């Protein structure tokens, strides 16, 4: 048996063993900790501690928030014993809102700064185009002046005989 085929097989067996170990008694682990402390109950992430009834219950994952009949939000503890669920939700909402606002401000500033840079670039390009146009007009005037001098020198100042056809 090759090592390359052995490693995935071993990982598959270990992951299946982990899944079966976690799903052996899903509702019994938290309820078995009734009568203990909040800290003992919350050692397991899937548990919710209710201060009012002093009971440890399995967190109802099908509903996002635990129902009031199970435990009021003010008395529910999940994750930390010193923070009730209501404050946890408010804190997470505020922090999430601040992160979203900060992201939008950064996005706005980046776009605004990019446009400012773009405006500078456009102004620079316009200035360069104007400079080129001015030089071209100067060269055209010099060429016309030179041609006029040559015409004067050879006596070609008069009316162009082909101008009647234009």
N, C-alpha and C positions, 0 to 999 in steps of 0.2 A: 504494500500500500504506500502510495506516494505521500509525502508531507503536505503537498498542496491540496490534496483531497481530504487529508486527515483534519486539518485546521478548520475548514468550514463545517465539517461533520461535528467536530467537538463544540464549536460555537452554537450550532443548532441544538445539540443535546443540552448544553448549559442554559440556553435561553428558554427552551421548553420546560426545563426543571424549575427555572425561576418563575415562569408564568404559572405553572401548576402549584408551586409553593405559595404564591401570592393569592391565588383564587381558591385555596382549600376551604377556608371558612370566612367568606367576605363579611358577613354581618355579625359575626360572633366576637371578633377581636376587640372592637370598641366597646360593645356591651359588657364584655368580660371585665372591663376596667371601671365599671360603676362602683362607687364607694371609695375610689382612690382619689388622688389629687388631680388638679388641672394639669400640672406638669407631666404626670404619668400618662394621662389621657392623650395629651397632645404630642407625645413622642411619636405616635403613628400619625402620618399626614392625613389619612382618610378619616380621622376622628374629629368630632366637634364636642366641646365641653359647654354644658349649659349651667350657668351659675344658679339660676332660679331653682332648678330641680336637682342640682349637684349630680348630674348624670353625664355619662360619656356615651355619645351616640355616633353612628356612622354618618358621615356627611352625605346629604342627599345630592348626589352628583347630577341627577336628572333635572333638578331645578337648580338654577344658578344660585339663588339665595335660599337659605333654609326657611321653610314655612314657619309662620308665627305659631302654629299649633305645636310644632316640634320644639321651638325655643325662640323667644323674642330676640330680634337683632341686637338689642341693647345688652342682653344677657349672654349672648352666644360668643364663644371664644374659639378661634381657629388659628393655629400657627403660634400665637403668643398669648399667654395667660393674662397679661396686663392690658391688652388692647381688645376692646369689644369689636364685634363684627361691623357694627355701624360706623365706628370711627375708622376702621380699616378700609371700608368701602369709600368713605369720604376722602380719606388720605390718598388712596390709590387714584381716585377720580381727579383730585387736585394736582397730584404729581403728573398724571397722564396729560391733563390740560396744559400744565406748564411746559411739558416736553413738546406737545403739539404746537403751542404758541411760539416757543423758542425755535422750533424747526421752521415754522412759517416766517418768522422774523429773519432767520438766517437765509432762507430761500429768497425772500424779498430783497434783502441787502445784497446778496450775490447777484441777483438779476439786475438790481438798480446799479450796482457797481460795474457790472458787465456792460450795461447800456451807457454809463458814463464813460467808460473806457472806449466803447464803440463810438460815442459822440466825439471823443478826442481824436480817435483814429480817423473818423470821417472829416473832421475839421482839418487835420493834418493832410489828408489826401486832397481835400479841396484847395488848401493853400498851395500844395505842390502843383496841382493842375493849373491853378491861376498863374503860378510862377512860370510854368512851362508855356502856357498860352501867351504870356507877356513876352517871353524870350522869342517865341515864334513870330509874334507880330513885329518885334524889333528887327529880326532877321529879314522878314518880308519887306519891311520899309527900307532896310539897307540894300537889299537886292534890287528893289524898284529904283532906288536912288542911283545905284551902279548902272542899271540898264538905261536910265534916263541920261546919265553922263555919256555912255557909249553911243546912244542915239544922237546926242548933241555933237559928239566928236565926229561922227560920220555923216551928219546932216540928215538924220532920219527923224527930225522933230515933227515934221508936218503930219498931215492927215494920213492915216493908214489907208492905202487903196482898197484893202479888203474889208474895211469897216462898213462899206455900203451893203455887203451881203449879210451882215449879222442881224 
